[in-house]
Amino acid sequence: MAKSLNKVMLIGNLGKDPELRYTSSGVAVATFSLATNESWKDQDGNTQERTEWHNIVTWRKLAEICGEWLKKGKKVYIEGRIQTRSYDDKNTGAKRYITEIVADSMIMLDSRGSDGGQGGQSQSAGEVRSPAAAAEDDLPF
């Protein structure tokens, strides 16, 4: 039987502070946008650049950590899976679709002292993984 893979790895900058909220059953969920950039030279030798925006969703403890530690502009590594879901637009009643990255791992890439241009000490990036992602570390491949 053929296997499939739904894996996303992104390095980018937060477009806004994470929005942390809780479901009716008390489960934490954080959402934020992440910008990744691509640059290339066109036929005339001019540098072109494109920014791609990604909708990121985190759950449980990872959501709480993102809500507390991540801020607009910070550089992070996100690992997760792509998910597309639909919802009904409250204004028009039309069905809308949204594609998101459901993150199960996050590494902060900015040093802690990099806020506001202050020269802080460079510190190692902190990695946060969900329990499901940590269990994957035991796989033999």
C-alpha positions as YAML, in Angstrom:
chain: A
units: angstrom
residues:
- id: 1
  name: MET
  ca: [0.00, 0.00, 0.00]
- id: 2
  name: ALA
  ca: [1.35, 3.43, -0.94]
- id: 3
  name: LYS
  ca: [2.08, 5.81, 1.92]
- id: 4
  name: SER
  ca: [1.46, 9.51, 1.83]
- id: 5
  name: LEU
  ca: [3.14, 12.46, 3.48]
- id: 6
  name: ASN
  ca: [1.81, 15.82, 4.60]
- id: 7
  name: LYS
  ca: [4.80, 17.69, 6.03]
- id: 8
  name: VAL
  ca: [5.58, 21.42, 5.97]
- id: 9
  name: MET
  ca: [8.76, 23.16, 7.15]
- id: 10
  name: LEU
  ca: [8.86, 26.97, 7.10]
- id: 11
  name: ILE
  ca: [11.26, 29.66, 8.29]
- id: 12
  name: GLY
  ca: [9.79, 33.13, 8.29]
- id: 13
  name: ASN
  ca: [8.74, 36.19, 10.24]
- id: 14
  name: LEU
  ca: [5.49, 36.66, 12.13]
- id: 15
  name: GLY
  ca: [3.13, 39.10, 10.42]
- id: 16
  name: LYS
  ca: [1.21, 39.79, 13.63]
- id: 17
  name: ASP
  ca: [1.20, 38.82, 17.29]
- id: 18
  name: PRO
  ca: [-0.39, 35.41, 17.87]
- id: 19
  name: GLU
  ca: [-4.06, 35.46, 18.81]
- id: 20
  name: LEU
  ca: [-4.52, 33.06, 21.75]
- id: 21
  name: ARG
  ca: [-8.01, 31.83, 22.62]
- id: 22
  name: TYR
  ca: [-9.61, 28.79, 24.22]
- id: 23
  name: THR
  ca: [-12.27, 26.42, 22.91]
- id: 24
  name: SER
  ca: [-15.44, 25.85, 24.93]
- id: 25
  name: SER
  ca: [-13.78, 22.74, 26.38]
- id: 26
  name: GLY
  ca: [-10.74, 24.77, 27.51]
- id: 27
  name: VAL
  ca: [-8.24, 23.74, 24.80]
- id: 28
  name: ALA
  ca: [-5.79, 26.53, 23.87]
- id: 29
  name: VAL
  ca: [-5.48, 27.51, 20.20]
- id: 30
  name: ALA
  ca: [-3.22, 30.22, 18.78]
- id: 31
  name: THR
  ca: [-3.31, 31.61, 15.25]
- id: 32
  name: PHE
  ca: [-0.88, 33.92, 13.47]
- id: 33
  name: SER
  ca: [0.46, 34.72, 10.02]
- id: 34
  name: LEU
  ca: [3.97, 33.88, 8.87]
- id: 35
  name: ALA
  ca: [5.75, 35.52, 5.92]
- id: 36
  name: THR
  ca: [8.30, 33.69, 3.80]
- id: 37
  name: ASN
  ca: [10.29, 35.49, 1.11]
- id: 38
  name: GLU
  ca: [11.64, 34.37, -2.24]
- id: 39
  name: SER
  ca: [13.96, 36.36, -4.47]
- id: 40
  name: TRP
  ca: [15.34, 35.75, -7.97]
- id: 41
  name: LYS
  ca: [16.81, 37.57, -10.95]
- id: 42
  name: ASP
  ca: [14.54, 38.14, -13.93]
- id: 43
  name: GLN
  ca: [15.59, 38.01, -17.60]
- id: 44
  name: ASP
  ca: [16.90, 41.59, -17.41]
- id: 45
  name: GLY
  ca: [19.02, 40.86, -14.33]
- id: 46
  name: ASN
  ca: [16.72, 42.77, -11.97]
- id: 47
  name: THR
  ca: [16.14, 41.28, -8.55]
- id: 48
  name: GLN
  ca: [12.52, 40.29, -8.01]
- id: 49
  name: GLU
  ca: [11.01, 39.39, -4.65]
- id: 50
  name: ARG
  ca: [7.79, 37.72, -3.58]
- id: 51
  name: THR
  ca: [6.35, 37.28, -0.10]
- id: 52
  name: GLU
  ca: [4.10, 34.31, 0.64]
- id: 53
  name: TRP
  ca: [1.79, 34.53, 3.66]
- id: 54
  name: HIS
  ca: [0.91, 31.39, 5.63]
- id: 55
  name: ASN
  ca: [-1.86, 30.99, 8.20]
- id: 56
  name: ILE
  ca: [-0.45, 29.10, 11.20]
- id: 57
  name: VAL
  ca: [-2.52, 27.28, 13.84]
- id: 58
  name: THR
  ca: [-1.10, 25.79, 17.04]
- id: 59
  name: TRP
  ca: [-2.91, 23.84, 19.75]
- id: 60
  name: ARG
  ca: [-2.63, 23.12, 23.50]
- id: 61
  name: LYS
  ca: [0.69, 23.83, 25.23]
- id: 62
  name: LEU
  ca: [2.38, 24.92, 21.99]
- id: 63
  name: ALA
  ca: [-0.42, 27.47, 21.50]
- id: 64
  name: GLU
  ca: [0.12, 28.87, 24.99]
- id: 65
  name: ILE
  ca: [3.88, 29.14, 24.41]
- id: 66
  name: CYS
  ca: [3.36, 30.87, 21.06]
- id: 67
  name: GLY
  ca: [0.88, 33.28, 22.65]
- id: 68
  name: GLU
  ca: [3.34, 34.16, 25.39]
- id: 69
  name: TRP
  ca: [6.68, 34.30, 23.57]
- id: 70
  name: LEU
  ca: [6.10, 35.14, 19.90]
- id: 71
  name: LYS
  ca: [5.66, 38.70, 18.68]
- id: 72
  name: LYS
  ca: [5.18, 40.39, 15.30]
- id: 73
  name: GLY
  ca: [8.41, 40.39, 13.28]
- id: 74
  name: LYS
  ca: [10.11, 37.52, 15.14]
- id: 75
  name: LYS
  ca: [11.81, 34.83, 13.06]
- id: 76
  name: VAL
  ca: [10.65, 31.25, 13.71]
- id: 77
  name: TYR
  ca: [10.92, 27.75, 12.29]
- id: 78
  name: ILE
  ca: [7.54, 26.03, 12.01]
- id: 79
  name: GLU
  ca: [6.97, 22.37, 11.27]
- id: 80
  name: GLY
  ca: [3.57, 20.82, 10.73]
- id: 81
  name: ARG
  ca: [1.03, 19.79, 8.12]
- id: 82
  name: ILE
  ca: [-1.23, 21.50, 5.57]
- id: 83
  name: GLN
  ca: [-4.94, 21.48, 6.27]
- id: 84
  name: THR
  ca: [-7.78, 22.96, 4.23]
- id: 85
  name: ARG
  ca: [-11.13, 23.56, 5.85]
- id: 86
  name: SER
  ca: [-14.36, 25.25, 4.87]
- id: 87
  name: TYR
  ca: [-16.75, 27.54, 6.68]
- id: 88
  name: ASP
  ca: [-19.87, 29.54, 5.83]
- id: 89
  name: ASP
  ca: [-19.34, 33.29, 5.45]
- id: 90
  name: LYS
  ca: [-21.56, 34.98, 8.06]
- id: 91
  name: ASN
  ca: [-22.21, 37.99, 5.80]
- id: 92
  name: THR
  ca: [-22.95, 36.34, 2.46]
- id: 93
  name: GLY
  ca: [-23.71, 32.75, 3.42]
- id: 94
  name: ALA
  ca: [-21.20, 31.56, 0.79]
- id: 95
  name: LYS
  ca: [-18.91, 28.65, 1.52]
- id: 96
  name: ARG
  ca: [-15.32, 29.80, 2.03]
- id: 97
  name: TYR
  ca: [-12.14, 27.75, 2.13]
- id: 98
  name: ILE
  ca: [-8.97, 28.42, 4.09]
- id: 99
  name: THR
  ca: [-5.63, 26.61, 3.92]
- id: 100
  name: GLU
  ca: [-3.63, 26.55, 7.15]
- id: 101
  name: ILE
  ca: [-0.45, 25.08, 8.52]
- id: 102
  name: VAL
  ca: [-1.25, 23.11, 11.67]
- id: 103
  name: ALA
  ca: [2.05, 23.35, 13.53]
- id: 104
  name: ASP
  ca: [3.31, 20.63, 15.86]
- id: 105
  name: SER
  ca: [6.81, 22.06, 16.33]
- id: 106
  name: MET
  ca: [8.21, 25.57, 16.66]
- id: 107
  name: ILE
  ca: [11.75, 26.89, 17.14]
- id: 108
  name: MET
  ca: [12.35, 30.55, 18.01]
- id: 109
  name: LEU
  ca: [15.25, 31.74, 15.85]
- id: 110
  name: ASP
  ca: [15.71, 35.29, 17.17]
- id: 111
  name: SER
  ca: [17.90, 35.78, 20.21]
- id: 112
  name: ARG
  ca: [16.05, 36.86, 23.34]
- id: 113
  name: GLY
  ca: [17.88, 40.18, 23.46]
- id: 114
  name: SER
  ca: [16.95, 41.26, 19.93]
- id: 115
  name: ASP
  ca: [13.91, 43.34, 20.99]
- id: 116
  name: GLY
  ca: [13.93, 47.01, 20.11]
- id: 117
  name: GLY
  ca: [17.42, 47.02, 18.63]
- id: 118
  name: GLN
  ca: [19.07, 46.47, 21.99]
- id: 119
  name: GLY
  ca: [22.28, 44.52, 21.78]
- id: 120
  name: GLY
  ca: [21.46, 41.38, 23.73]
- id: 121
  name: GLN
  ca: [23.52, 38.27, 24.11]
- id: 122
  name: SER
  ca: [23.03, 35.62, 21.50]
- id: 123
  name: GLN
  ca: [21.26, 32.64, 23.00]
- id: 124
  name: SER
  ca: [20.44, 29.27, 21.55]
- id: 125
  name: ALA
  ca: [17.04, 28.93, 19.96]
- id: 126
  name: GLY
  ca: [14.39, 27.15, 22.01]
- id: 127
  name: GLU
  ca: [12.49, 24.27, 20.45]
- id: 128
  name: VAL
  ca: [8.97, 23.37, 21.45]
- id: 129
  name: ARG
  ca: [7.34, 20.17, 20.20]
- id: 130
  name: SER
  ca: [3.94, 18.65, 20.74]
- id: 131
  name: PRO
  ca: [3.77, 15.20, 22.42]
- id: 132
  name: ALA
  ca: [2.75, 13.63, 19.08]
- id: 133
  name: ALA
  ca: [5.80, 15.11, 17.35]
- id: 134
  name: ALA
  ca: [8.08, 13.93, 20.16]
- id: 135
  name: ALA
  ca: [6.73, 10.39, 19.72]
- id: 136
  name: GLU
  ca: [7.74, 10.53, 16.04]
- id: 137
  name: ASP
  ca: [11.39, 10.78, 17.15]
- id: 138
  name: ASP
  ca: [11.27, 7.06, 17.97]
- id: 139
  name: LEU
  ca: [10.62, 6.13, 14.32]
- id: 140
  name: PRO
  ca: [13.52, 4.22, 12.70]
- id: 141
  name: PHE
  ca: [13.62, 6.43, 9.57]
...
